[in-house]
Amino acid sequence: MCRNISNMLLVLFAVILGLPASKGEGSAINFWECYRAVYVGGNIFCQQRGYGNFESLIYGTCQLVCGGKLVQLPEDACSRGAHNGCTQELKNSLLKWSTDMKKVKDRLKKI
């Protein structure tokens, strides 16, 4: 019983610490939105370059993690300036790039 209460207090403490961070730009919700925005294009981009599947996005350097390797995103997808997190502007840029990558892949399938 005491152990369950300790676990609940630990979880409550972690949630309370995380609340202020989740209200600003670059919150966990925004990180997820950028990840979703780049996911399809990221997979295509990584596979095109022979690195396997897209795993993650490093915001600060605009790099994809592809099969454990770092691959630089093109300038039109993510400006190479430092990003502290996922802003609406970055999300829109990644989404447009991802959509363009899908269109290119679909066109190549028709050939």
LINQUI-V212547 format. One record per backbone hydrogen bond with DSSP energy under -1.0 kcal/mol. NH is the residue of the N-H (numbers start at 0). CO is the residue of the C=O. If there is no record, write none. Layout:
NH_CO, NH_CO
This chain:
4_0, 5_1, 6_2, 7_3, 8_4, 9_5, 10_6, 11_7, 12_8, 13_9, 14_10, 15_11, 16_12, 17_13, 18_14, 21_17, 22_19, 30_26, 31_27, 32_28, 33_29, 34_30, 35_31, 36_32, 37_33, 38_34, 41_37, 42_38, 43_39, 44_40, 45_41, 46_42, 47_43, 48_44, 49_46, 50_45, 54_64, 55_64, 57_62, 61_57, 62_57, 63_70, 64_55, 65_68, 66_52, 68_65, 70_63, 72_61, 76_73, 77_73, 90_86, 91_87, 92_88, 93_89, 94_90, 95_91, 96_92, 97_93, 98_94, 99_95, 100_96, 101_97, 102_98, 103_99, 104_100, 105_101, 106_102, 107_103, 108_104
